Amino acid sequence: MLDRKKLINQISTERDQAIIDIDDCKDLEVLKKIHSKYFGKDSYLSKTISQIKNYDKKDKIEIGQFSNKVKGEIQNKIKEKELILKNRVFLHEIERDIDVTLSTNNINIGSIHPISQMMDNITDNFKSFGFSIASGPEIETDWFCFQALNMDIHHPARDMQDTFYIEENHILPRTHTSSMQIRTMLKQKPPIRILAPGKVYRNENADSRHSFMFYQYEGLVIDKSTNVSDLKSFLTIALRNIFENDKIEIRFRHSYFPYTEPSFEVDATCILCQGKGCNVCSNKGWIELLGGGMVHPQVLRNVNIDPEIYQGFAFGGGPERLLIVKNMIQDTRYFFENDLRFLNQFKQI
Ligand SMILES: [Zn+2]
């Protein structure tokens, strides 16, 4: 039996040899054999550890601790090497499967649809004014879509929005995102600032300015002492931001919506003719962008908000109209025809 010092020297020599073997190893199969060589039943380390019992208590502890330390060092070294060799195999497989000689000229990366780009532009702008984004169901009940917005069952204003009814007078694809006004006011107390973007559906014949499905954004502000000048100044600033043009004129024309009083149509100067009149603006010099107004007191009462304390304004429109004005496009249907010659003009690089 070797004395303690000689035995410890031999274990050190064994460790040094193991490290040389592992460093030289270039193959996972060889690494497995190295593992068996140093940790197998007949390995030097295993045999040494089985003989520790023959030493006295003090030597037993010293030899045992040193053997365990060496075992740990060799095991860690093997794990490190295993990781390196596995990565090498993986990289080799990738290199084998990729043909680096192939041309990359014809890869079409694609881009975000212009309507989505404009919706992002609109939501970013309103978020910067402290609006939060409200989203909700596209299939609505008649109450959320019409009745709560001051349009009873036989209200003539319903004719302004030809509706696809699923069950007569009950379930319908929403005709506007104004239903989100009601959903928000029922669950949130004022002050409220929301923007509800989304898809809406109307039973309309497709022509150059109409489609059975289109996108809308709906804004709602409810607070104490909100008034028409707030609405006008706010929308003027927001629209100029969206058009990135602070010279564009915005005008408010008196109009009628059952859920706002007073109500307005909001127009912008026709960029194409600079207000002189052309076929895009029907020789008016102005292009209609959206509708809005002060929230009707009855709408507030319908959602248990006291109109004597709170007022607010609401507005809504379509991103297509803003795109038409901003980019001087003459036909809304281009946005839905997926003609790449058209869509590529909006590609963001
Ligand atoms: Zn014009």
Residues whose N, C-alpha, C, O or C-beta is under 5 A from the ligand:
A	BS01	ZN	C270 L272 C273 G277 C278 V280 C281 G285
